[in-house]
Amino acid sequence: MKNRVRDLRVEKGLTQEQLGEIIGVSRQTVNAIEKEKFDPSLPTAFKLAQLFEQKIEEIFIYE
């Protein structure tokens, strides 16, 4: 699944480590999400949407 997590994280000025701490996952998980090798759980997707003030479907693009 395509996503905009990296771009949104950089816009907020966060490192992968910082983002992971905020949403309760490891830096490695954030990296895997950004590289589109892992799709987050629904609760994690909601946390990202809330943090970035975006709708889930604006962050994650299902193809």
Secondary structure, DSSP 8 states (H G I E B T S, - for coil): -EE-HHHHHHHHT--HHHHHHHHT--HHHHHHHHTTS----HHHHHHHHHHHT--HHHHEE--
